[in-house]
């Protein structure tokens, strides 16, 4: 069953996501990031070219010709056809394919609308019997 972690009170959504991508890539090797839109996909793509400052996370868009050879995929498409172990969700709804992954990280920014959406996703997973862990990042970004 998919292990689900909620990261709440996130002030810097893309910064936290980049750190989680780096950790997940190092620990698991393959990561999919679901973004809510093309603008966020572009911003995270640019950020991962410079973060972490001391390394590099090989990444591409899901539709890239290099996707089969790249361990980290970023996209806003609500579909998934590849072998990734970790899913990082920036979307406001539970991804329809989340149960294909060993781990799911839900990023919940610190606005009221995002917090409400996060509570709804938490309830969705809890009602289906998933074990949930919450990490409050209010003091860390």
N, CA, C and O atoms as a GROMACS GRO file, in nm:
protein
  564
    1UNK      N    1   0.084  -0.118   0.000
    1UNK     CA    2   0.000   0.000   0.000
    1UNK      C    3   0.089   0.124   0.000
    1UNK      O    4   0.193   0.126   0.066
    2UNK      N    5   0.049   0.225  -0.072
    2UNK     CA    6   0.124   0.349  -0.084
    2UNK      C    7   0.139   0.418   0.052
    2UNK      O    8   0.041   0.433   0.125
    3UNK      N    9   0.262   0.459   0.085
    3UNK     CA   10   0.287   0.538   0.205
    3UNK      C   11   0.268   0.685   0.167
    3UNK      O   12   0.323   0.731   0.067
    4UNK      N   13   0.190   0.758   0.248
    4UNK     CA   14   0.156   0.896   0.213
    4UNK      C   15   0.204   0.991   0.322
    4UNK      O   16   0.173   0.974   0.439
    5UNK      N   17   0.280   1.092   0.279
    5UNK     CA   18   0.330   1.197   0.368
    5UNK      C   19   0.272   1.331   0.324
    5UNK      O   20   0.278   1.366   0.206
    6UNK      N   21   0.217   1.404   0.419
    6UNK     CA   22   0.169   1.539   0.394
    6UNK      C   23   0.271   1.637   0.450
    6UNK      O   24   0.312   1.626   0.565
    7UNK      N   25   0.311   1.733   0.369
    7UNK     CA   26   0.400   1.842   0.411
    7UNK      C   27   0.314   1.967   0.414
    7UNK      O   28   0.275   2.019   0.309
    8UNK      N   29   0.285   2.016   0.535
    8UNK     CA   30   0.188   2.124   0.552
    8UNK      C   31   0.256   2.255   0.590
    8UNK      O   32   0.374   2.259   0.627
    9UNK      N   33   0.179   2.363   0.579
    9UNK     CA   34   0.225   2.498   0.613
    9UNK      C   35   0.350   2.535   0.532
    9UNK      O   36   0.443   2.594   0.585
   10UNK      N   37   0.350   2.499   0.406
   10UNK     CA   38   0.465   2.521   0.318
   10UNK      C   39   0.461   2.664   0.263
   10UNK      O   40   0.368   2.701   0.192
   11UNK      N   41   0.563   2.742   0.296
   11UNK     CA   42   0.571   2.880   0.248
   11UNK      C   43   0.629   2.888   0.106
   11UNK      O   44   0.585   2.970   0.026
   12UNK      N   45   0.725   2.803   0.075
   12UNK     CA   46   0.792   2.803  -0.056
   12UNK      C   47   0.766   2.668  -0.123
   12UNK      O   48   0.846   2.575  -0.112
   13UNK      N   49   0.655   2.660  -0.192
   13UNK     CA   50   0.612   2.533  -0.251
   13UNK      C   51   0.716   2.473  -0.344
   13UNK      O   52   0.745   2.354  -0.336
   14UNK      N   53   0.772   2.554  -0.433
   14UNK     CA   54   0.869   2.500  -0.529
   14UNK      C   55   1.002   2.466  -0.462
   14UNK      O   56   1.065   2.367  -0.498
   15UNK      N   57   1.044   2.547  -0.366
   15UNK     CA   58   1.168   2.517  -0.294
   15UNK      C   59   1.159   2.387  -0.217
   15UNK      O   60   1.251   2.305  -0.221
   16UNK      N   61   1.048   2.367  -0.146
   16UNK     CA   62   1.027   2.242  -0.072
   16UNK      C   63   1.019   2.125  -0.170
   16UNK      O   64   1.075   2.018  -0.144
   17UNK      N   65   0.950   2.145  -0.281
   17UNK     CA   66   0.940   2.038  -0.380
   17UNK      C   67   1.077   2.000  -0.435
   17UNK      O   68   1.107   1.882  -0.449
   18UNK      N   69   1.159   2.099  -0.466
   18UNK     CA   70   1.294   2.071  -0.517
   18UNK      C   71   1.375   1.991  -0.416
   18UNK      O   72   1.447   1.899  -0.453
   19UNK      N   73   1.364   2.026  -0.287
   19UNK     CA   74   1.436   1.950  -0.183
   19UNK      C   75   1.384   1.807  -0.174
   19UNK      O   76   1.463   1.714  -0.160
   20UNK      N   77   1.252   1.789  -0.181
   20UNK     CA   78   1.196   1.654  -0.176
   20UNK      C   79   1.234   1.573  -0.299
   20UNK      O   80   1.262   1.453  -0.288
   21UNK      N   81   1.236   1.635  -0.415
   21UNK     CA   82   1.278   1.565  -0.536
   21UNK      C   83   1.421   1.516  -0.520
   21UNK      O   84   1.452   1.402  -0.553
   22UNK      N   85   1.509   1.603  -0.470
   22UNK     CA   86   1.649   1.567  -0.451
   22UNK      C   87   1.662   1.449  -0.356
   22UNK      O   88   1.736   1.354  -0.384
   23UNK      N   89   1.592   1.453  -0.243
   23UNK     CA   90   1.597   1.343  -0.145
   23UNK      C   91   1.538   1.215  -0.202
   23UNK      O   92   1.596   1.107  -0.186
   24UNK      N   93   1.423   1.226  -0.268
   24UNK     CA   94   1.358   1.107  -0.323
   24UNK      C   95   1.442   1.045  -0.434
   24UNK      O   96   1.450   0.922  -0.443
   25UNK      N   97   1.504   1.126  -0.516
   25UNK     CA   98   1.591   1.075  -0.622
   25UNK      C   99   1.708   1.000  -0.561
   25UNK      O  100   1.743   0.891  -0.608
   26UNK      N  101   1.769   1.056  -0.458
   26UNK     CA  102   1.884   0.991  -0.393
   26UNK      C  103   1.843   0.860  -0.326
   26UNK      O  104   1.918   0.762  -0.330
   27UNK      N  105   1.725   0.856  -0.265
   27UNK     CA  106   1.682   0.738  -0.189
   27UNK      C  107   1.614   0.632  -0.275
   27UNK      O  108   1.629   0.513  -0.249
   28UNK      N  109   1.540   0.674  -0.376
   28UNK     CA  110   1.456   0.579  -0.451
   28UNK      C  111   1.489   0.570  -0.600
   28UNK      O  112   1.459   0.469  -0.664
   29UNK      N  113   1.551   0.672  -0.654
   29UNK     CA  114   1.593   0.666  -0.794
   29UNK      C  115   1.496   0.718  -0.896
   29UNK      O  116   1.539   0.778  -0.995
   30UNK      N  117   1.366   0.699  -0.878
   30UNK     CA  118   1.270   0.747  -0.978
   30UNK      C  119   1.157   0.824  -0.911
   30UNK      O  120   1.100   0.780  -0.811
   31UNK      N  121   1.127   0.940  -0.969
   31UNK     CA  122   1.032   1.034  -0.908
   31UNK      C  123   0.945   1.094  -1.017
   31UNK      O  124   0.993   1.127  -1.126
   32UNK      N  125   0.818   1.109  -0.987
   32UNK     CA  126   0.724   1.183  -1.074
   32UNK      C  127   0.669   1.298  -0.993
   32UNK      O  128   0.624   1.280  -0.880
   33UNK      N  129   0.672   1.418  -1.051
   33UNK     CA  130   0.611   1.535  -0.988
   33UNK      C  131   0.491   1.576  -1.071
   33UNK      O  132   0.503   1.604  -1.190
   34UNK      N  133   0.374   1.578  -1.006
   34UNK     CA  134   0.252   1.624  -1.072
   34UNK      C  135   0.228   1.769  -1.033
   34UNK      O  136   0.206   1.799  -0.916
   35UNK      N  137   0.233   1.858  -1.131
   35UNK     CA  138   0.209   1.999  -1.106
   35UNK      C  139   0.067   2.035  -1.148
   35UNK      O  140   0.004   1.961  -1.223
   36UNK      N  141   0.016   2.149  -1.101
   36UNK     CA  142  -0.121   2.185  -1.136
   36UNK      C  143  -0.136   2.246  -1.275
   36UNK      O  144  -0.246   2.247  -1.331
   37UNK      N  145  -0.025   2.297  -1.333
   37UNK     CA  146  -0.037   2.366  -1.461
   37UNK      C  147   0.100   2.380  -1.527
   37UNK      O  148   0.203   2.351  -1.468
   38UNK      N  149   0.097   2.426  -1.652
   38UNK     CA  150   0.221   2.441  -1.730
   38UNK      C  151   0.315   2.544  -1.669
   38UNK      O  152   0.436   2.528  -1.675
   39UNK      N  153   0.261   2.650  -1.611
   39UNK     CA  154   0.344   2.754  -1.550
   39UNK      C  155   0.426   2.696  -1.435
   39UNK      O  156   0.545   2.724  -1.424
   40UNK      N  157   0.363   2.618  -1.350
   40UNK     CA  158   0.434   2.555  -1.237
   40UNK      C  159   0.533   2.452  -1.288
   40UNK      O  160   0.644   2.441  -1.234
   41UNK      N  161   0.496   2.377  -1.390
   41UNK     CA  162   0.589   2.281  -1.450
   41UNK      C  163   0.714   2.353  -1.498
   41UNK      O  164   0.826   2.308  -1.471
   42UNK      N  165   0.697   2.464  -1.569
   42UNK     CA  166   0.811   2.541  -1.620
   42UNK      C  167   0.898   2.593  -1.506
   42UNK      O  168   1.021   2.584  -1.512
   43UNK      N  169   0.835   2.647  -1.402
   43UNK     CA  170   0.910   2.704  -1.289
   43UNK      C  171   0.990   2.597  -1.216
   43UNK      O  172   1.106   2.620  -1.182
   44UNK      N  173   0.930   2.481  -1.192
   44UNK     CA  174   1.003   2.374  -1.124
   44UNK      C  175   1.114   2.319  -1.212
   44UNK      O  176   1.222   2.287  -1.163
   45UNK      N  177   1.089   2.308  -1.340
   45UNK     CA  178   1.193   2.264  -1.435
   45UNK      C  179   1.314   2.356  -1.426
   45UNK      O  180   1.427   2.309  -1.417
   46UNK      N  181   1.291   2.487  -1.429
   46UNK     CA  182   1.402   2.584  -1.418
   46UNK      C  183   1.473   2.571  -1.285
   46UNK      O  184   1.596   2.575  -1.280
   47UNK      N  185   1.398   2.556  -1.177
   47UNK     CA  186   1.458   2.547  -1.043
   47UNK      C  187   1.547   2.423  -1.031
   47UNK      O  188   1.654   2.430  -0.970
   48UNK      N  189   1.504   2.312  -1.086
   48UNK     CA  190   1.584   2.189  -1.074
   48UNK      C  191   1.713   2.194  -1.155
   48UNK      O  192   1.800   2.108  -1.137
   49UNK      N  193   1.727   2.292  -1.244
   49UNK     CA  194   1.855   2.308  -1.314
   49UNK      C  195   1.959   2.374  -1.224
   49UNK      O  196   2.079   2.364  -1.251
   50UNK      N  197   1.915   2.441  -1.117
   50UNK     CA  198   2.010   2.509  -1.028
   50UNK      C  199   2.008   2.454  -0.885
   50UNK      O  200   2.097   2.486  -0.806
   51UNK      N  201   1.911   2.375  -0.852
   51UNK     CA  202   1.902   2.319  -0.716
   51UNK      C  203   1.903   2.167  -0.726
   51UNK      O  204   1.831   2.110  -0.809
   52UNK      N  205   1.981   2.102  -0.645
   52UNK     CA  206   2.065   2.157  -0.539
   52UNK      C  207   2.191   2.221  -0.597
   52UNK      O  208   2.237   2.186  -0.706
   53UNK      N  209   2.246   2.314  -0.521
   53UNK     CA  210   2.363   2.389  -0.568
   53UNK      C  211   2.486   2.299  -0.582
   53UNK      O  212   2.576   2.330  -0.661
   54UNK      N  213   2.490   2.190  -0.508
   54UNK     CA  214   2.609   2.102  -0.509
   54UNK      C  215   2.589   1.975  -0.590
   54UNK      O  216   2.670   1.883  -0.581
   55UNK      N  217   2.484   1.968  -0.667
   55UNK     CA  218   2.460   1.846  -0.744
   55UNK      C  219   2.367   1.873  -0.860
   55UNK      O  220   2.340   1.988  -0.894
   56UNK      N  221   2.317   1.766  -0.918
   56UNK     CA  222   2.224   1.779  -1.030
   56UNK      C  223   2.121   1.668  -1.022
   56UNK      O  224   2.154   1.552  -0.996
   57UNK      N  225   1.997   1.703  -1.044
   57UNK     CA  226   1.888   1.606  -1.050
   57UNK      C  227   1.848   1.591  -1.196
   57UNK      O  228   1.789   1.684  -1.253
   58UNK      N  229   1.878   1.477  -1.258
   58UNK     CA  230   1.839   1.458  -1.398
   58UNK      C  231   1.687   1.451  -1.410
   58UNK      O  232   1.624   1.364  -1.349
   59UNK      N  233   1.630   1.541  -1.487
   59UNK     CA  234   1.485   1.549  -1.496
   59UNK      C  235   1.444   1.593  -1.636
   59UNK      O  236   1.523   1.648  -1.712
   60UNK      N  237   1.317   1.568  -1.668
   60UNK     CA  238   1.260   1.613  -1.795
   60UNK      C  239   1.108   1.611  -1.783
   60UNK      O  240   1.052   1.568  -1.682
   61UNK      N  241   1.043   1.658  -1.888
   61UNK     CA  242   0.897   1.650  -1.897
   61UNK      C  243   0.859   1.508  -1.934
   61UNK      O  244   0.937   1.436  -1.997
   62UNK      N  245   0.741   1.467  -1.895
   62UNK     CA  246   0.697   1.331  -1.926
   62UNK      C  247   0.696   1.303  -2.075
   62UNK      O  248   0.727   1.191  -2.116
   63UNK      N  249   0.661   1.400  -2.156
   63UNK     CA  250   0.652   1.378  -2.300
   63UNK      C  251   0.784   1.391  -2.374
   63UNK      O  252   0.787   1.381  -2.497
   64UNK      N  253   0.891   1.414  -2.302
   64UNK     CA  254   1.022   1.431  -2.365
   64UNK      C  255   1.070   1.301  -2.430
   64UNK      O  256   1.041   1.193  -2.379
   65UNK      N  257   1.144   1.311  -2.541
   65UNK     CA  258   1.203   1.191  -2.600
   65UNK      C  259   1.302   1.123  -2.505
   65UNK      O  260   1.334   1.005  -2.523
   66UNK      N  261   1.352   1.196  -2.405
   66UNK     CA  262   1.448   1.140  -2.309
   66UNK      C  263   1.381   1.080  -2.185
   66UNK      O  264   1.450   1.032  -2.095
   67UNK      N  265   1.250   1.083  -2.179
   67UNK     CA  266   1.179   1.038  -2.058
   67UNK      C  267   1.214   0.895  -2.019
   67UNK      O  268   1.225   0.865  -1.900
   68UNK      N  269   1.231   0.807  -2.114
   68UNK     CA  270   1.260   0.666  -2.082
   68UNK      C  271   1.396   0.650  -2.014
   68UNK      O  272   1.417   0.553  -1.941
   69UNK      N  273   1.488   0.743  -2.037
   69UNK     CA  274   1.622   0.734  -1.977
   69UNK      C  275   1.640   0.831  -1.860
   69UNK      O  276   1.750   0.840  -1.805
   70UNK      N  277   1.535   0.903  -1.820
   70UNK     CA  278   1.547   1.006  -1.718
   70UNK      C  279   1.469   0.963  -1.594
   70UNK      O  280   1.354   0.922  -1.605
   71UNK      N  281   1.530   0.971  -1.475
   71UNK     CA  282   1.465   0.921  -1.354
   71UNK      C  283   1.363   1.014  -1.289
   71UNK      O  284   1.283   0.968  -1.207
   72UNK      N  285   1.364   1.142  -1.323
   72UNK     CA  286   1.270   1.236  -1.262
   72UNK      C  287   1.188   1.303  -1.371
   72UNK      O  288   1.242   1.362  -1.465
   73UNK      N  289   1.055   1.291  -1.357
   73UNK     CA  290   0.964   1.348  -1.455
   73UNK      C  291   0.878   1.454  -1.390
   73UNK      O  292   0.830   1.437  -1.278
   74UNK      N  293   0.861   1.564  -1.461
   74UNK     CA  294   0.777   1.674  -1.414
   74UNK      C  295   0.671   1.699  -1.520
   74UNK      O  296   0.702   1.712  -1.639
   75UNK      N  297   0.545   1.706  -1.479
   75UNK     CA  298   0.440   1.735  -1.576
   75UNK      C  299   0.310   1.764  -1.503
   75UNK      O  300   0.295   1.735  -1.384
   76UNK      N  301   0.215   1.821  -1.576
   76UNK     CA  302   0.083   1.849  -1.520
   76UNK      C  303  -0.024   1.757  -1.580
   76UNK      O  304  -0.143   1.779  -1.557
   77UNK      N  305   0.016   1.657  -1.655
   77UNK     CA  306  -0.079   1.562  -1.714
   77UNK      C  307  -0.133   1.468  -1.607
   77UNK      O  308  -0.057   1.412  -1.528
   78UNK      N  309  -0.264   1.451  -1.604
   78UNK     CA  310  -0.328   1.363  -1.506
   78UNK      C  311  -0.329   1.219  -1.554
   78UNK      O  312  -0.433   1.152  -1.553
   79UNK      N  313  -0.214   1.173  -1.596
   79UNK     CA  314  -0.196   1.034  -1.639
   79UNK      C  315  -0.052   0.996  -1.608
   79UNK      O  316   0.034   1.084  -1.592
   80UNK      N  317  -0.026   0.869  -1.598
   80UNK     CA  318   0.111   0.823  -1.572
   80UNK      C  319   0.130   0.685  -1.633
   80UNK      O  320   0.051   0.594  -1.608
   81UNK      N  321   0.236   0.671  -1.711
   81UNK     CA  322   0.263   0.544  -1.777
   81UNK      C  323   0.404   0.493  -1.752
   81UNK      O  324   0.451   0.406  -1.825
   82UNK      N  325   0.471   0.546  -1.654
   82UNK     CA  326   0.610   0.508  -1.635
   82UNK      C  327   0.638   0.446  -1.500
   82UNK      O  328   0.551   0.442  -1.414
   83UNK      N  329   0.760   0.396  -1.483
   83UNK     CA  330   0.798   0.328  -1.360
   83UNK      C  331   0.864   0.421  -1.258
   83UNK      O  332   0.987   0.422  -1.248
   84UNK      N  333   0.789   0.498  -1.185
   84UNK     CA  334   0.846   0.581  -1.079
   84UNK      C  335   0.803   0.526  -0.944
   84UNK      O  336   0.694   0.470  -0.931
   85UNK      N  337   0.889   0.541  -0.844
   85UNK     CA  338   0.858   0.490  -0.710
   85UNK      C  339   0.794   0.595  -0.621
   85UNK      O  340   0.716   0.561  -0.531
   86UNK      N  341   0.826   0.722  -0.646
   86UNK     CA  342   0.777   0.831  -0.561
   86UNK      C  343   0.698   0.929  -0.647
   86UNK      O  344   0.741   0.966  -0.756
   87UNK      N  345   0.583   0.970  -0.596
   87UNK     CA  346   0.501   1.073  -0.659
   87UNK      C  347   0.494   1.192  -0.565
   87UNK      O  348   0.460   1.176  -0.448
   88UNK      N  349   0.524   1.310  -0.616
   88UNK     CA  350   0.510   1.434  -0.540
   88UNK      C  351   0.396   1.511  -0.605
   88UNK      O  352   0.403   1.547  -0.722
   89UNK      N  353   0.291   1.537  -0.527
   89UNK     CA  354   0.171   1.599  -0.580
   89UNK      C  355   0.161   1.746  -0.541
   89UNK      O  356   0.157   1.780  -0.423
   90UNK      N  357   0.158   1.832  -0.642
   90UNK     CA  358   0.134   1.975  -0.621
   90UNK      C  359  -0.007   2.013  -0.667
   90UNK      O  360  -0.047   2.128  -0.657
   91UNK      N  361  -0.079   1.916  -0.717
   91UNK     CA  362  -0.214   1.937  -0.768
   91UNK      C  363  -0.310   1.946  -0.650
   91UNK      O  364  -0.280   1.896  -0.541
   92UNK      N  365  -0.426   2.008  -0.671
   92UNK     CA  366  -0.522   2.025  -0.562
   92UNK      C  367  -0.610   1.903  -0.537
   92UNK      O  368  -0.687   1.901  -0.440
   93UNK      N  369  -0.601   1.802  -0.622
   93UNK     CA  370  -0.683   1.681  -0.607
   93UNK      C  371  -0.591   1.560  -0.598
   93UNK      O  372  -0.477   1.564  -0.644
   94UNK      N  373  -0.640   1.451  -0.538
   94UNK     CA  374  -0.561   1.328  -0.538
   94UNK      C  375  -0.539   1.280  -0.681
   94UNK      O  376  -0.635   1.271  -0.758
   95UNK      N  377  -0.417   1.248  -0.718
   95UNK     CA  378  -0.392   1.198  -0.854
   95UNK      C  379  -0.463   1.064  -0.874
   95UNK      O  380  -0.458   0.978  -0.785
   96UNK      N  381  -0.527   1.043  -0.988
   96UNK     CA  382  -0.600   0.918  -1.009
   96UNK      C  383  -0.511   0.795  -1.011
   96UNK      O  384  -0.560   0.683  -0.997
   97UNK      N  385  -0.381   0.813  -1.028
   97UNK     CA  386  -0.287   0.702  -1.040
   97UNK      C  387  -0.196   0.688  -0.918
   97UNK      O  388  -0.096   0.615  -0.926
   98UNK      N  389  -0.226   0.754  -0.806
   98UNK     CA  390  -0.134   0.758  -0.692
   98UNK      C  391  -0.102   0.620  -0.635
   98UNK      O  392   0.008   0.599  -0.584
   99UNK      N  393  -0.195   0.526  -0.644
   99UNK     CA  394  -0.173   0.394  -0.582
   99UNK      C  395  -0.070   0.310  -0.656
   99UNK      O  396  -0.033   0.202  -0.608
  100UNK      N  397  -0.023   0.354  -0.771
  100UNK     CA  398   0.082   0.283  -0.844
  100UNK      C  399   0.221   0.308  -0.784
  100UNK      O  400   0.318   0.243  -0.823
  101UNK      N  401   0.230   0.401  -0.691
  101UNK     CA  402   0.359   0.443  -0.636
  101UNK      C  403   0.379   0.388  -0.496
  101UNK      O  404   0.282   0.366  -0.422
  102UNK      N  405   0.504   0.364  -0.458
  102UNK     CA  406   0.536   0.322  -0.322
  102UNK      C  407   0.514   0.435  -0.223
  102UNK      O  408   0.467   0.412  -0.112
  103UNK      N  409   0.549   0.558  -0.264
  103UNK     CA  410   0.540   0.674  -0.177
  103UNK      C  411   0.468   0.787  -0.249
  103UNK      O  412   0.479   0.803  -0.370
  104UNK      N  413   0.393   0.864  -0.172
  104UNK     CA  414   0.327   0.984  -0.221
  104UNK      C  415   0.356   1.096  -0.124
  104UNK      O  416   0.335   1.081  -0.003
  105UNK      N  417   0.404   1.209  -0.175
  105UNK     CA  418   0.424   1.328  -0.094
  105UNK      C  419   0.323   1.433  -0.139
  105UNK      O  420   0.322   1.473  -0.256
  106UNK      N  421   0.240   1.477  -0.047
  106UNK     CA  422   0.141   1.581  -0.074
  106UNK      C  423   0.195   1.712  -0.019
  106UNK      O  424   0.224   1.722   0.100
  107UNK      N  425   0.208   1.812  -0.104
  107UNK     CA  426   0.260   1.943  -0.065
  107UNK      C  427   0.140   2.035  -0.042
  107UNK      O  428   0.058   2.054  -0.132
  108UNK      N  429   0.130   2.093   0.080
  108UNK     CA  430   0.017   2.178   0.115
  108UNK      C  431   0.069   2.317   0.153
  108UNK      O  432   0.118   2.336   0.265
  109UNK      N  433   0.059   2.414   0.062
  109UNK     CA  434   0.102   2.551   0.093
  109UNK      C  435   0.020   2.612   0.207
  109UNK      O  436  -0.083   2.558   0.246
  110UNK      N  437   0.069   2.724   0.259
  110UNK     CA  438   0.011   2.780   0.381
  110UNK      C  439  -0.100   2.883   0.359
  110UNK      O  440  -0.121   2.968   0.446
  111UNK      N  441  -0.170   2.879   0.247
  111UNK     CA  442  -0.287   2.965   0.230
  111UNK      C  443  -0.411   2.888   0.277
  111UNK      O  444  -0.410   2.765   0.283
  112UNK      N  445  -0.515   2.960   0.309
  112UNK     CA  446  -0.637   2.894   0.358
  112UNK      C  447  -0.698   2.804   0.251
  112UNK      O  448  -0.742   2.693   0.282
  113UNK      N  449  -0.702   2.850   0.127
  113UNK     CA  450  -0.759   2.768   0.019
  113UNK      C  451  -0.678   2.639   0.000
  113UNK      O  452  -0.736   2.532  -0.017
  114UNK      N  453  -0.545   2.650   0.005
  114UNK     CA  454  -0.461   2.531  -0.010
  114UNK      C  455  -0.475   2.438   0.110
  114UNK      O  456  -0.476   2.316   0.095
  115UNK      N  457  -0.487   2.497   0.230
  115UNK     CA  458  -0.505   2.414   0.350
  115UNK      C  459  -0.637   2.336   0.342
  115UNK      O  460  -0.641   2.219   0.378
  116UNK      N  461  -0.744   2.401   0.294
  116UNK     CA  462  -0.872   2.333   0.279
  116UNK      C  463  -0.862   2.219   0.179
  116UNK      O  464  -0.912   2.109   0.204
  117UNK      N  465  -0.796   2.244   0.067
  117UNK     CA  466  -0.775   2.139  -0.033
  117UNK      C  467  -0.693   2.025   0.026
  117UNK      O  468  -0.721   1.908  -0.001
  118UNK      N  469  -0.592   2.058   0.105
  118UNK     CA  470  -0.509   1.956   0.171
  118UNK      C  471  -0.591   1.872   0.267
  118UNK      O  472  -0.573   1.750   0.273
  119UNK      N  473  -0.680   1.936   0.343
  119UNK     CA  474  -0.766   1.860   0.436
  119UNK      C  475  -0.857   1.764   0.359
  119UNK      O  476  -0.880   1.651   0.404
  120UNK      N  477  -0.908   1.808   0.245
  120UNK     CA  478  -0.994   1.721   0.164
  120UNK      C  479  -0.916   1.601   0.111
  120UNK      O  480  -0.968   1.490   0.109
  121UNK      N  481  -0.792   1.624   0.067
  121UNK     CA  482  -0.709   1.512   0.020
  121UNK      C  483  -0.676   1.419   0.135
  121UNK      O  484  -0.679   1.297   0.118
  122UNK      N  485  -0.646   1.473   0.252
  122UNK     CA  486  -0.616   1.392   0.370
  122UNK      C  487  -0.735   1.301   0.401
  122UNK      O  488  -0.719   1.181   0.423
  123UNK      N  489  -0.855   1.359   0.403
  123UNK     CA  490  -0.977   1.283   0.430
  123UNK      C  491  -0.998   1.174   0.324
  123UNK      O  492  -1.034   1.061   0.356
  124UNK      N  493  -0.974   1.207   0.197
  124UNK     CA  494  -0.988   1.112   0.087
  124UNK      C  495  -0.901   0.989   0.112
  124UNK      O  496  -0.950   0.876   0.102
  125UNK      N  497  -0.773   1.008   0.144
  125UNK     CA  498  -0.682   0.896   0.166
  125UNK      C  499  -0.716   0.820   0.294
  125UNK      O  500  -0.714   0.696   0.297
  126UNK      N  501  -0.749   0.893   0.401
  126UNK     CA  502  -0.782   0.829   0.529
  126UNK      C  503  -0.905   0.739   0.515
  126UNK      O  504  -0.907   0.628   0.568
  127UNK      N  505  -1.006   0.786   0.444
  127UNK     CA  506  -1.129   0.708   0.425
  127UNK      C  507  -1.103   0.579   0.346
  127UNK      O  508  -1.184   0.486   0.352
  128UNK      N  509  -0.994   0.574   0.274
  128UNK     CA  510  -0.958   0.456   0.196
  128UNK      C  511  -0.856   0.368   0.267
  128UNK      O  512  -0.807   0.270   0.211
  129UNK      N  513  -0.825   0.402   0.392
  129UNK     CA  514  -0.741   0.317   0.474
  129UNK      C  515  -0.592   0.336   0.462
  129UNK      O  516  -0.515   0.253   0.511
  130UNK      N  517  -0.547   0.444   0.400
  130UNK     CA  518  -0.404   0.468   0.386
  130UNK      C  519  -0.346   0.523   0.516
  130UNK      O  520  -0.411   0.601   0.586
  131UNK      N  521  -0.223   0.480   0.548
  131UNK     CA  522  -0.152   0.535   0.662
  131UNK      C  523  -0.096   0.671   0.621
  131UNK      O  524  -0.030   0.683   0.519
  132UNK      N  525  -0.124   0.772   0.703
  132UNK     CA  526  -0.085   0.909   0.670
  132UNK      C  527   0.010   0.964   0.775
  132UNK      O  528  -0.010   0.945   0.895
  133UNK      N  529   0.112   1.034   0.728
  133UNK     CA  530   0.203   1.104   0.818
  133UNK      C  531   0.201   1.252   0.780
  133UNK      O  532   0.191   1.286   0.662
  134UNK      N  533   0.210   1.337   0.881
  134UNK     CA  534   0.205   1.482   0.858
  134UNK      C  535   0.334   1.544   0.909
  134UNK      O  536   0.380   1.516   1.019
  135UNK      N  537   0.393   1.630   0.825
  135UNK     CA  538   0.515   1.702   0.859
  135UNK      C  539   0.482   1.851   0.850
  135UNK      O  540   0.460   1.904   0.741
  136UNK      N  541   0.478   1.919   0.965
  136UNK     CA  542   0.446   2.061   0.970
  136UNK      C  543   0.574   2.140   0.942
  136UNK      O  544   0.668   2.136   1.022
  137UNK      N  545   0.578   2.210   0.831
  137UNK     CA  546   0.697   2.286   0.792
  137UNK      C  547   0.683   2.435   0.820
  137UNK      O  548   0.751   2.516   0.757
  138UNK      N  549   0.596   2.473   0.913
  138UNK     CA  550   0.571   2.615   0.938
  138UNK      C  551   0.697   2.690   0.978
  138UNK      O  552   0.706   2.810   0.952
  139UNK      N  553   0.793   2.625   1.039
  139UNK     CA  554   0.917   2.691   1.078
  139UNK      C  555   1.030   2.669   0.980
  139UNK      O  556   1.139   2.725   0.997
  140UNK      N  557   1.007   2.589   0.875
  140UNK     CA  558   1.118   2.552   0.785
  140UNK      C  559   1.095   2.591   0.639
  140UNK      O  560   1.184   2.567   0.558
  141UNK      N  561   0.984   2.648   0.602
  141UNK     CA  562   0.965   2.688   0.462
  141UNK      C  563   0.868   2.604   0.393
  141UNK      O  564   0.841   2.625   0.274
   0.00000   0.00000   0.00000
